[in-house]
Amino acid sequence: MSTVTDMSGMLIELAPELLENILSFLQPRDLVSFGSTCHKANAFIRPTNQVLWRSTFLQVFDDPRDAWKSLLPTARAANYCRETQWDWYRELRRRLLAFKMMRESGGEARQWFGGETADTIIEIYETASSSEVHLRQTQQGTSLNLDFLNRCFSSSLHAERIIHDFHADIEPFSIPLDAIPDLDRPLTRSMVPRQRVPESASQLHVLYGLTEREVYSKRAKASARGIVYDWAVTGPDADYGPFQKDKSGLINWQVLEAVTSLMIRNFDAVRSGHLRTPRGFQYNLPNLIPKNSLPDDWAGVSGAWVGTYAFLDYRDLVHYNFAHQPGHPQGPGPDTYEEACGDVMQLQVKLDQDGELKDDWRLQTNLPVCDDLPMLYFSGTSSGHRSRRSRIAVRGTVSLVPGGRHVRWRFLISYGGADQWQLEGVQPGGIRSGGIFGLWTHCDHEESSPVGPFCYFPLELCCKIHSFGT
C-alpha cells in the first residue's frame, strides 16, 4: 500500500496537463482507486474535471457527440438541452450504477428496477455508434455501447427482469424466476393493464426483443394477441396502424410492443433454415444498412425484404371483440384462439423516381410527418420466398414519424388489379435499421374487417452470413 501511495505522490507532483494525459488511459475503477490514495489525488479527480472524466467515459462508451451529429434537424433541436447540459462524470456514474443494479438483481433479492435504469439503457442505445465507417475509423470494430449492453444482460441470469418487470407507477408484481417451477405464468411486464404501462418501458422491450422467459410464456403471447387483435386499438385517427389515436402520427409503443412480441416468434416459426431473425439492440441501430447507389433513397427502400403476417380465424376475431365489449358477458381470453401465420414473403421493390405515385390517393395520409426528409414512393412485387408462388403487386410510401427519429412505412397489396390490404408499419430502430413491424387491415376499412400483425426485414440482415459491424 505504501508503494502505491508513494507512486501516486510522485504522479500528483506532475504538471496537471501531463497527469491528466496519464490518467486518461485508466478505467473508471482505477481512476477512483487513484483518487483514494491522498487528498491531492482526490481533489484532482473531482467531478468538475470534465476533461479527465470525458477521457475516462470514452474508455468505456462511444462518444455521444458522434450519434448526436447524425440526428436530423428536428431530433437535434429536441436534443439541444441534453447536449448543452451533458456532464461526463454524472453520465458515467449513472451508466455504471445501472450496470451495478442489473448485476446485483439476484434470484433471492427482489430488486426493483426504476425508470432511471430503463431510461439509462435507452440512452446508451440511442448514443451507440452505428456507422460502420466511423467504427473502422476509430478501429473499434464494434460499438462500445453495444458491448456494454451485452455485458449488462449477460452478467446476471435475472438482468432481463428490467424488460419484464419495469413499471414506474405500480407496485412490483414480479418474483424470482427460480421461485416457481411453472414457466407459464404472468411475469412479463406486458401483462400489466396497458393504460398503466409507461411508454419508455414498451419502447425498451421493442428494442431489446424477446426475453427467454417471454418465449416460454403462453400467457405473454396471449396478452400480446389481446392487444393486436382488438379492433379498438387503432382506427382512422391512427391511419389503421400502430400509432396514437389522436391524429398526432406518434407511435403507440404499447401496440408496437405487442406486434413485435408476436411477430418475432412467428417469423422464427416459419423462416427457412438459411434465414435468421434479426433481433436485439444491434439490429435496431440507425444507418445499420449502408446507403444504396440511389442518392435520393435515404430509407434504403430499393432491394429485397422478407417477412410474414399472422391472423385469427375471422369467426374467432369477431367473437373475441364482441365478447369483450361493455355490456357483454366476459368471453374467453385470447389464449383460447388459434393464431395462424402466413408463409415467408419476399418483397422486391424499387424507388419511384418518376413521381408517378405521388397523386395516388390511397398513398396519402392525414397524419403529420416530419419533413426533414422527403416522403418516398416505391413499387414492386411480393412473392413466396424461394417458391413459385405468383407475384403480387405492391406499392407504398416511406416517411419520418414526427420527431424525426423513427420511420413509417405503408404497403398496399393488390390482387388482380384491385387493392386489397393496407399495411401500416414502423421501423423502431430508425433510418436503414432492422425490422418493420405493424398492422394490416383491409384497404376499404369496412366495419369489423380483419386485422392482424406483420413484419418485414431487410433480406441482408436475415442472411446468416451477415455479421454486424464488419
C-alpha positions as CSV (number, residue, x, y, z in Angstrom):
1,M,0.0,0.0,0.0
2,S,2.8,2.4,0.8
3,T,4.4,1.7,-2.6
4,V,1.1,2.7,-4.3
5,T,0.8,5.8,-2.2
6,D,4.4,6.7,-3.0
7,M,3.8,6.3,-6.7
8,S,0.6,8.4,-6.5
9,G,2.5,11.0,-4.6
10,M,5.1,11.2,-7.4
11,L,2.4,11.4,-10.1
12,I,0.5,14.1,-8.3
13,E,3.5,16.4,-8.5
14,L,3.5,16.2,-12.3
15,A,2.2,19.1,-14.3
16,P,-1.7,19.0,-14.4
17,E,-1.9,18.6,-18.2
18,L,0.7,15.7,-18.1
19,L,-1.1,14.0,-15.2
20,E,-4.4,14.4,-17.0
21,N,-3.0,12.7,-20.0
22,I,-1.7,9.8,-18.0
23,L,-4.9,9.3,-16.0
24,S,-7.0,9.4,-19.2
25,F,-5.9,5.8,-20.0
26,L,-7.4,4.5,-16.8
27,Q,-10.7,2.7,-16.4
28,P,-13.2,4.3,-14.1
29,R,-12.5,1.9,-11.2
30,D,-8.7,2.5,-11.5
31,L,-9.3,6.3,-11.5
32,V,-11.3,6.1,-8.3
33,S,-8.6,4.0,-6.7
34,F,-6.0,6.6,-7.6
35,G,-8.2,9.3,-6.0
36,S,-8.4,7.4,-2.8
37,T,-4.6,7.5,-2.2
38,C,-4.4,11.0,-0.9
39,H,-6.2,14.3,-0.6
40,K,-4.4,15.9,-3.6
41,A,-5.3,12.9,-5.8
42,N,-8.9,13.0,-4.7
43,A,-9.1,16.7,-5.4
44,F,-7.6,16.2,-8.9
45,I,-10.2,13.7,-10.0
46,R,-13.1,15.9,-8.7
47,P,-16.3,15.7,-10.8
48,T,-15.8,19.2,-12.1
49,N,-12.7,18.0,-14.0
50,Q,-14.7,17.4,-17.1
51,V,-11.6,16.9,-19.4
52,L,-10.4,14.0,-17.3
53,W,-13.9,12.4,-16.9
54,R,-14.6,12.7,-20.6
55,S,-11.4,10.7,-21.3
56,T,-12.5,8.1,-18.8
57,F,-16.0,8.0,-20.2
58,L,-14.7,7.3,-23.6
59,Q,-12.7,4.3,-22.4
60,V,-16.0,2.5,-21.8
61,F,-18.6,4.2,-24.1
62,D,-19.0,5.6,-27.6
63,D,-18.7,9.4,-27.8
64,P,-22.4,10.5,-27.8
65,R,-21.5,13.5,-29.9
66,D,-21.0,11.2,-32.9
67,A,-24.6,10.0,-32.5
68,W,-25.9,13.5,-32.0
69,K,-24.2,14.8,-35.1
70,S,-26.2,12.2,-37.2
71,L,-29.5,13.4,-35.9
72,L,-31.8,15.2,-38.3
73,P,-32.7,18.8,-37.5
74,T,-35.9,18.2,-35.7
75,A,-34.4,15.5,-33.5
76,R,-31.3,17.5,-33.0
77,A,-33.3,20.5,-31.8
78,A,-35.2,18.4,-29.3
79,N,-31.9,17.1,-28.0
80,Y,-30.3,20.5,-27.6
81,C,-30.8,20.8,-23.8
82,R,-29.4,17.3,-23.3
83,E,-26.3,18.2,-25.3
84,T,-25.7,21.5,-23.5
85,Q,-26.2,20.1,-20.0
86,W,-24.1,17.0,-20.6
87,D,-21.9,16.2,-17.6
88,W,-19.3,13.5,-18.3
89,Y,-18.8,12.4,-14.7
90,R,-22.5,12.3,-13.9
91,E,-23.4,10.3,-17.0
92,L,-20.6,7.8,-16.5
93,R,-21.7,7.3,-12.9
94,R,-25.3,6.9,-13.9
95,R,-24.5,4.2,-16.5
96,L,-22.2,2.3,-14.2
97,L,-24.8,2.4,-11.5
98,A,-27.4,0.9,-13.9
99,F,-24.8,-1.9,-14.6
100,K,-24.4,-2.5,-10.9
101,M,-28.1,-2.7,-10.3
102,M,-28.5,-5.3,-13.0
103,R,-25.7,-7.4,-11.8
104,E,-26.9,-7.4,-8.2
105,S,-30.5,-8.4,-9.1
106,G,-30.1,-12.0,-7.9
107,G,-32.9,-14.5,-7.6
108,E,-33.1,-14.1,-3.9
109,A,-33.1,-10.3,-3.9
110,R,-36.5,-8.9,-5.1
111,Q,-34.7,-6.0,-6.8
112,W,-37.0,-3.5,-8.4
113,F,-35.8,-1.5,-11.4
114,G,-37.0,2.1,-11.6
115,G,-37.4,4.3,-14.5
116,E,-33.9,5.7,-14.2
117,T,-32.4,2.4,-15.1
118,A,-34.6,1.9,-18.1
119,D,-34.1,5.4,-19.4
120,T,-30.3,5.0,-19.0
121,I,-30.4,1.8,-21.1
122,I,-32.4,3.5,-23.8
123,E,-29.9,6.4,-23.8
124,I,-27.0,4.1,-24.1
125,Y,-28.7,2.5,-27.1
126,E,-29.5,5.9,-28.7
127,T,-25.9,7.2,-28.4
128,A,-24.3,4.0,-29.8
129,S,-22.0,4.3,-32.8
130,S,-23.8,2.7,-35.6
131,S,-21.9,3.9,-38.7
132,E,-19.6,1.2,-39.9
133,V,-17.4,3.9,-41.4
134,H,-17.0,5.5,-38.0
135,L,-16.3,2.2,-36.4
136,R,-13.5,1.4,-38.9
137,Q,-12.0,4.9,-38.4
138,T,-11.9,4.5,-34.6
139,Q,-10.6,0.9,-35.0
140,Q,-13.2,-0.3,-32.6
141,G,-14.7,-3.0,-34.8
142,T,-17.9,-2.7,-32.9
143,S,-19.8,-0.2,-30.7
144,L,-18.6,0.2,-27.2
145,N,-22.1,0.9,-26.1
146,L,-23.4,-2.4,-27.6
147,D,-20.6,-4.2,-25.9
148,F,-21.6,-2.6,-22.6
149,L,-25.2,-3.6,-23.0
150,N,-24.3,-7.1,-23.9
151,R,-22.3,-7.3,-20.7
152,C,-25.2,-5.9,-18.7
153,F,-27.6,-8.6,-19.9
154,S,-25.1,-11.4,-19.8
155,S,-23.7,-10.7,-16.3
156,S,-26.8,-11.9,-14.5
157,L,-29.4,-14.6,-15.2
158,H,-32.0,-12.1,-13.9
159,A,-31.0,-9.0,-15.8
160,E,-33.9,-9.4,-18.2
161,R,-36.2,-8.6,-15.4
162,I,-35.9,-5.0,-16.4
163,I,-37.6,-5.9,-19.6
164,H,-40.3,-8.0,-17.9
165,D,-41.0,-6.1,-14.7
166,F,-40.1,-2.4,-15.1
167,H,-43.1,-0.3,-14.2
168,A,-42.9,3.1,-12.6
169,D,-46.5,3.5,-11.5
170,I,-47.4,0.3,-9.7
171,E,-46.1,-2.0,-7.0
172,P,-43.6,-4.7,-8.0
173,F,-45.5,-7.8,-9.1
174,S,-42.5,-9.9,-10.1
175,I,-41.0,-12.8,-8.3
176,P,-37.7,-14.6,-8.9
177,L,-37.5,-16.9,-11.9
178,D,-36.4,-19.9,-9.8
179,A,-39.1,-19.4,-7.1
180,I,-41.8,-21.2,-9.1
181,P,-41.1,-24.1,-11.5
182,D,-44.1,-23.2,-13.7
183,L,-42.9,-21.1,-16.6
184,D,-46.3,-20.4,-17.9
185,R,-47.2,-17.6,-15.5
186,P,-47.9,-13.9,-15.8
187,L,-44.5,-12.4,-15.2
188,T,-43.8,-10.3,-18.3
189,R,-44.4,-6.6,-17.9
190,S,-46.6,-6.5,-21.0
191,M,-49.3,-8.2,-19.0
192,V,-49.9,-5.2,-16.8
193,P,-53.1,-3.3,-17.9
194,R,-52.0,-1.3,-20.9
195,Q,-53.1,2.1,-19.7
196,R,-50.7,1.9,-16.8
197,V,-47.6,0.9,-18.8
198,P,-45.0,3.7,-19.3
199,E,-44.2,4.4,-22.9
200,S,-40.5,4.1,-22.3
201,A,-41.0,0.5,-20.9
202,S,-42.6,-0.6,-24.0
203,Q,-40.0,1.1,-26.2
204,L,-37.2,-0.7,-24.3
205,H,-39.0,-4.0,-24.8
206,V,-39.3,-3.4,-28.6
207,L,-35.6,-2.5,-28.9
208,Y,-34.4,-5.4,-26.8
209,G,-36.7,-8.1,-28.4
210,L,-37.9,-11.3,-26.8
211,T,-36.6,-12.4,-23.5
212,E,-36.0,-16.0,-22.5
213,R,-38.9,-16.1,-20.1
214,E,-41.3,-14.5,-22.6
215,V,-40.6,-17.2,-25.2
216,Y,-41.9,-19.9,-22.8
217,S,-44.9,-18.0,-21.6
218,K,-48.2,-18.7,-23.4
219,R,-49.8,-16.0,-21.3
220,A,-47.4,-13.4,-22.6
221,K,-48.3,-14.4,-26.1
222,A,-52.0,-14.3,-25.3
223,S,-51.6,-10.8,-23.8
224,A,-49.9,-9.6,-27.0
225,R,-52.7,-11.1,-29.0
226,G,-55.3,-9.4,-26.8
227,I,-53.9,-6.0,-28.0
228,V,-53.1,-6.7,-31.6
229,Y,-56.5,-8.3,-32.4
230,D,-58.5,-5.7,-30.5
231,W,-60.4,-3.5,-33.1
232,A,-60.3,-0.6,-30.6
233,V,-56.5,-0.1,-30.6
234,T,-56.4,1.5,-34.0
235,G,-58.7,3.3,-36.4
236,P,-58.8,6.3,-38.8
237,D,-57.2,8.7,-36.4
238,A,-54.2,6.4,-36.4
239,D,-54.4,5.6,-40.1
240,Y,-55.2,2.0,-39.0
241,G,-51.6,1.5,-37.8
242,P,-49.6,1.3,-34.6
243,F,-50.0,5.0,-33.9
244,Q,-51.7,7.1,-31.2
245,K,-55.4,7.6,-31.9
246,D,-55.1,11.4,-31.6
247,K,-54.0,12.3,-35.1
248,S,-50.5,13.1,-33.9
249,G,-48.8,10.5,-36.0
250,L,-46.8,9.4,-33.0
251,I,-46.0,5.7,-32.3
252,N,-48.2,3.8,-29.9
253,W,-45.3,1.9,-28.3
254,Q,-47.6,-0.5,-26.4
255,V,-49.3,-1.7,-29.6
256,L,-45.9,-1.9,-31.3
257,E,-44.6,-3.9,-28.4
258,A,-47.4,-6.4,-28.8
259,V,-46.8,-6.7,-32.5
260,T,-43.0,-7.3,-32.1
261,S,-43.6,-9.8,-29.3
262,L,-45.9,-11.9,-31.7
263,M,-44.1,-11.4,-35.0
264,I,-40.5,-12.2,-33.8
265,R,-41.9,-15.6,-32.6
266,N,-44.0,-16.1,-35.7
267,F,-41.1,-15.3,-38.1
268,D,-38.9,-17.7,-36.1
269,A,-41.5,-20.4,-36.6
270,V,-41.9,-20.1,-40.4
271,R,-38.5,-18.9,-41.6
272,S,-36.2,-21.3,-43.6
273,G,-33.1,-22.7,-42.1
274,H,-30.9,-20.3,-44.1
275,L,-32.6,-17.3,-42.6
276,R,-32.4,-15.8,-39.2
277,T,-34.5,-13.3,-37.2
278,P,-32.7,-10.0,-36.6
279,R,-33.4,-9.0,-33.0
280,G,-31.8,-7.0,-30.3
281,F,-30.2,-3.7,-29.9
282,Q,-27.5,-4.4,-32.5
283,Y,-30.2,-4.7,-35.2
284,N,-32.1,-1.6,-34.2
285,L,-29.4,0.9,-34.8
286,P,-30.0,3.6,-37.4
287,N,-27.8,3.6,-40.5
288,L,-27.0,-0.1,-40.0
289,I,-27.7,-0.8,-43.6
290,P,-25.3,1.1,-45.9
291,K,-26.8,3.5,-48.4
292,N,-27.5,2.1,-51.8
293,S,-26.5,3.6,-55.1
294,L,-29.6,5.8,-55.4
295,P,-28.8,9.2,-53.8
296,D,-32.4,10.0,-53.0
297,D,-33.1,6.7,-51.3
298,W,-32.5,7.8,-47.8
299,A,-34.5,4.9,-46.3
300,G,-32.8,2.1,-48.2
301,V,-36.1,1.2,-49.9
302,S,-34.8,-0.4,-53.1
303,G,-33.9,-4.0,-52.6
304,A,-35.2,-7.2,-51.1
305,W,-37.2,-7.6,-47.9
306,V,-38.5,-10.8,-46.2
307,G,-41.3,-11.1,-43.7
308,T,-44.6,-12.7,-42.8
309,Y,-48.0,-12.0,-41.3
310,A,-50.4,-13.5,-38.8
311,F,-54.1,-13.7,-38.4
312,L,-57.0,-15.2,-36.4
313,D,-59.8,-17.1,-38.0
314,Y,-62.4,-14.4,-38.7
315,R,-65.0,-16.1,-36.5
316,D,-62.6,-16.1,-33.6
317,L,-61.7,-12.4,-34.3
318,V,-65.3,-11.4,-34.2
319,H,-66.1,-13.5,-31.2
320,Y,-63.2,-12.1,-29.2
321,N,-64.0,-8.4,-30.0
322,F,-67.7,-8.7,-29.3
323,A,-67.3,-10.8,-26.2
324,H,-65.2,-8.1,-24.6
325,Q,-67.4,-5.1,-25.4
326,P,-69.0,-3.3,-22.4
327,G,-72.4,-4.9,-21.5
328,H,-71.4,-8.3,-22.9
329,P,-70.5,-11.2,-20.6
330,Q,-66.8,-11.8,-20.3
331,G,-65.7,-14.1,-23.0
332,P,-62.8,-16.4,-23.3
333,G,-59.3,-14.9,-23.4
334,P,-57.1,-14.6,-26.5
335,D,-55.2,-17.7,-25.4
336,T,-58.1,-19.8,-26.4
337,Y,-57.9,-18.8,-30.1
338,E,-55.6,-20.5,-32.6
339,E,-53.4,-17.9,-34.4
340,A,-52.2,-18.8,-37.9
341,C,-49.2,-17.5,-39.7
342,G,-48.5,-16.9,-43.4
343,D,-45.6,-18.1,-45.5
344,V,-42.3,-16.2,-45.6
345,M,-42.9,-13.5,-48.2
346,Q,-40.2,-11.7,-50.2
347,L,-40.7,-8.1,-51.4
348,Q,-38.6,-6.8,-54.3
349,V,-39.2,-3.1,-54.5
350,K,-37.7,-0.1,-56.1
351,L,-37.9,3.7,-55.6
352,D,-40.4,5.6,-57.7
353,Q,-38.1,8.2,-59.2
354,D,-40.5,9.5,-61.8
355,G,-43.1,10.7,-59.4
356,E,-45.9,8.5,-60.8
357,L,-47.2,7.6,-57.4
358,K,-47.4,11.0,-55.8
359,D,-51.0,11.5,-56.8
360,D,-52.2,8.0,-55.7
361,W,-55.0,8.8,-53.3
362,R,-54.5,5.6,-51.4
363,L,-50.9,6.6,-50.5
364,Q,-52.0,9.9,-49.0
365,T,-52.1,10.3,-45.2
366,N,-53.9,12.8,-42.9
367,L,-51.3,12.2,-40.1
368,P,-48.4,14.6,-39.8
369,V,-45.0,13.5,-40.8
370,C,-41.5,15.0,-40.2
371,D,-40.4,16.9,-43.3
372,D,-36.7,16.8,-42.5
373,L,-36.5,14.2,-45.3
374,P,-39.0,13.9,-48.3
375,M,-41.6,11.2,-48.4
376,L,-40.5,8.4,-50.7
377,Y,-42.7,6.3,-53.0
378,F,-42.0,2.8,-54.2
379,S,-43.4,-0.1,-56.1
380,G,-42.6,-3.7,-56.7
381,T,-43.8,-7.3,-56.1
382,S,-44.4,-9.7,-53.3
383,S,-44.0,-13.5,-53.7
384,G,-43.2,-16.5,-51.6
385,H,-39.6,-16.7,-50.6
386,R,-37.8,-19.4,-52.6
387,S,-41.1,-20.6,-54.0
388,R,-43.0,-20.4,-57.3
389,R,-45.9,-18.6,-55.8
390,S,-47.4,-16.0,-58.2
391,R,-46.1,-12.4,-57.7
392,I,-48.4,-9.8,-56.2
393,A,-48.2,-6.1,-56.9
394,V,-47.0,-3.9,-54.0
395,R,-46.6,-0.1,-53.8
396,G,-46.1,2.2,-50.8
397,T,-44.5,5.1,-49.1
398,V,-41.8,5.8,-46.5
399,S,-41.8,8.9,-44.3
400,L,-40.4,10.1,-41.0
401,V,-42.6,9.9,-37.9
402,P,-42.9,13.3,-36.1
403,G,-39.8,13.9,-34.1
404,G,-37.5,12.7,-36.9
405,R,-36.1,9.5,-35.2
406,H,-38.4,6.7,-36.5
407,V,-39.6,5.6,-39.9
408,R,-43.1,5.0,-41.0
409,W,-43.9,2.5,-43.9
410,R,-47.1,2.0,-45.8
411,F,-47.6,-1.0,-48.1
412,L,-50.6,-1.6,-50.4
413,I,-51.1,-5.1,-51.6
414,S,-53.1,-5.7,-54.8
415,Y,-54.6,-8.8,-56.4
416,G,-55.9,-8.9,-60.0
417,G,-55.5,-5.1,-60.2
418,A,-57.7,-4.4,-57.1
419,D,-56.3,-3.1,-53.9
420,Q,-56.9,-5.5,-51.0
421,W,-54.7,-4.9,-48.0
422,Q,-53.1,-1.9,-46.3
423,L,-50.1,-2.4,-44.1
424,E,-49.0,0.3,-41.7
425,G,-45.7,-0.2,-40.0
426,V,-42.9,1.4,-38.1
427,Q,-39.1,0.9,-38.2
428,P,-38.4,1.4,-34.5
429,G,-34.7,1.5,-34.9
430,G,-34.8,4.4,-37.3
431,I,-33.4,5.1,-40.8
432,R,-32.0,2.0,-42.5
433,S,-32.2,-0.1,-39.4
434,G,-33.7,-3.6,-38.8
435,G,-37.3,-4.8,-38.9
436,I,-40.6,-3.1,-39.8
437,F,-43.5,-4.1,-37.6
438,G,-47.1,-3.1,-37.8
439,L,-50.8,-3.9,-38.5
440,W,-52.5,-5.0,-41.7
441,T,-56.1,-4.1,-42.5
442,H,-58.4,-4.2,-45.5
443,C,-57.9,-1.2,-47.8
444,D,-61.6,-0.2,-47.6
445,H,-61.6,-0.3,-43.8
446,E,-65.1,-1.6,-43.5
447,E,-66.5,-2.1,-40.0
448,S,-65.5,-5.3,-38.4
449,S,-63.0,-6.1,-41.1
450,P,-60.0,-8.4,-40.5
451,V,-56.8,-7.1,-38.8
452,G,-53.5,-8.6,-37.8
453,P,-49.8,-8.1,-37.3
454,F,-47.0,-8.3,-39.9
455,C,-43.2,-7.8,-40.1
456,Y,-40.6,-7.3,-42.8
457,F,-36.8,-7.3,-42.5
458,P,-34.0,-6.3,-45.0
459,L,-33.0,-9.6,-46.6
460,E,-29.3,-9.0,-46.0
461,L,-29.9,-8.9,-42.2
462,C,-31.7,-12.2,-42.3
463,C,-28.9,-14.0,-44.2
464,K,-26.7,-15.9,-41.8
465,I,-23.5,-14.8,-43.5
466,H,-24.2,-11.2,-42.4
467,S,-22.1,-10.0,-39.5
468,F,-22.9,-6.8,-37.7
469,G,-20.1,-4.2,-37.5
470,T,-17.8,-5.8,-40.2
